[in-house]
Amino acid sequence: KAGVTQTPRYLIKTRGQQVTLSCSPISGHRSVSWYQQTPGQGLQFLFEYFSETQRNKGNFPGRFSGRQFSNSRSEMNVSTLELGDSALYLCASSLSRNGYNEQFFGPGTRLTVL
Amino acid sequence: AQSVSQHNHHVILSEAASLELGCNYSYGGTVNLFWYVQYPGQHLQLLLKYFSGDPLVKGIKGFEAEFIKSKFSFNLRKPSVQWSDTAEYFCAVDTNAGKSTFGDGTTLTVKP
């Protein structure tokens, strides 16, 4: 079974630009969660989608948004990029998100904002 | 709001030493507990998980963790570490609502 894939793997943007990251979950997984990983803050939960609906959201500003398509693929968008948005963005998929299913993580997208 | 605290940011051990990484959480309701590991250059992957039942759970590669409800703790242990255990370890808490909270992580360096 193929794992979680994320594209692109690396991205360099400048302040003020916007960016879209993509995540393809494991086949059959309907839940996709996004995390921001930074050395100082660890893994911070961004949001979780299940069957095209956002079910949970972390404490991030509205510049961070996402969506999920009918095939469970998900995209995350960050508008008006700031230097502090530089991070590794991880996507994780699971069968469902009732708390009983482990999450399978992708390799992440390394975003650098200059 | 739930939170997860990992007490040690960086642990350095020699091979064959015993390991215990602390994890405490704050949440009043039912939780499911996980330890994930990130080896250098690799994805985060599950080490072990606790949902219910025996509070001592065993995971891959000889790791185990004990859930102590009264202490809100879920510490990770391994009797004898190997150089290949060098990695970053994350404790995570899930509620039944599906929201995950991770600790800040502990970097383990095992010296050969």
Interface residues (C-beta under 8 A of the other chain):
Chain A: G3 V4 S31 S33 Y35 Q41 G42 L43 Q44 F45 E48 F50 R55 N56 G58 L90 A92 S96 R97 N98 G99 Y100 E102 Q103 F105 G106 P107 G108
Chain B: V31 N32 F34 Y36 H43 L44 Q45 L46 K49 F51 F90 A92 D94 T95 N96 A97 G98 K99 S100 T101 F102 G103 D104 G105
